[in-house]
Amino acid sequence: EAGVAQSPRYKIIEKRQSVAFWCNPISGHATLYWYQQILGQGPKLLIQFQNNGVVDDSQLPKDRFSAERLKGVDSTLKIQPAKLEDSAVYLCASSFGGGAPRDEQFFGPGTRLTVL
Amino acid sequence: AQSVTQLDSQVPVFEEAPVELRCNYSSSVSVYLFWYVQYPNQGLQLLLKYLSGSTLVKGINGFEAEFNKSQTSFHLRKPSVHISDTAEYFCAVTKTSYDKVIFGPGTSLSVIP
């Protein structure tokens, strides 16, 4: 089966610009996650969707980050305006079930964002 | 709040030698534990997970890990490493009741030919 798809793979922008990342989860997976992975650190959950509803966005900087999952399939994460500290790899993951802690998450290759 | 400590940021090891990557967690409640591997320019892939039952968990690629509740540890081991095992390894924990998965900072394993 096809894995989690993400685009673009790399993005370089100036600070204060806006950027958007796209994710297409594995077909049939109800739960979708966006993680931020800063160099030298483990991934940190930004937002979790179940179908098209938000389950957890407690660590999403809502003044500049937004995410949506229309129709419960693919998702877009946006940053506006970007700051230098947003430089990171943004990982999308999906899982089959209802987002239970025991569910295996399948990760995409990530989008590497560099903010200059 | 939960946290995960991976004591070694980098582990160099010769090919065919054994390796142990250490992971300790802090949590006062029941947890699930995971090890993920990340190859260069790729996403994370699940190696193994502990949900319940036997404390010795076997995963893919010959890796295994042992859950030690008294020491709050979940160390990853492989008896003989291969060049292809060179990657970043992340330990992760979550409460058995709903909660987000918390990842450790990662350990970079370098296998030397």
Chai-1 contact restraints between the chains, C-beta under 6 A:
chainA,res_idxA,chainB,res_idxB,connection_type,confidence,min_distance_angstrom,max_distance_angstrom,comment,restraint_id
A,Q41,B,P105,contact,1.0,0.0,6.0,A-B,restraint_1
A,G42,B,F90,contact,1.0,0.0,6.0,A-B,restraint_2
A,G42,B,F103,contact,1.0,0.0,6.0,A-B,restraint_3
A,G42,B,G104,contact,1.0,0.0,6.0,A-B,restraint_4
A,G42,B,P105,contact,1.0,0.0,6.0,A-B,restraint_5
A,G42,B,G106,contact,1.0,0.0,6.0,A-B,restraint_6
A,P43,B,F103,contact,1.0,0.0,6.0,A-B,restraint_7
A,L45,B,K100,contact,1.0,0.0,6.0,A-B,restraint_8
A,D56,B,K100,contact,1.0,0.0,6.0,A-B,restraint_9
A,L91,B,G43,contact,1.0,0.0,6.0,A-B,restraint_10
A,P101,B,Y32,contact,1.0,0.0,6.0,A-B,restraint_11
A,P101,B,T94,contact,1.0,0.0,6.0,A-B,restraint_12
A,R102,B,Y32,contact,1.0,0.0,6.0,A-B,restraint_13
A,R102,B,L51,contact,1.0,0.0,6.0,A-B,restraint_14
A,E104,B,L46,contact,1.0,0.0,6.0,A-B,restraint_15
A,F107,B,G43,contact,1.0,0.0,6.0,A-B,restraint_16
A,F107,B,L44,contact,1.0,0.0,6.0,A-B,restraint_17
A,G108,B,G43,contact,1.0,0.0,6.0,A-B,restraint_18
A,P109,B,Q42,contact,1.0,0.0,6.0,A-B,restraint_19
A,P109,B,G43,contact,1.0,0.0,6.0,A-B,restraint_20
A,G110,B,G43,contact,1.0,0.0,6.0,A-B,restraint_21
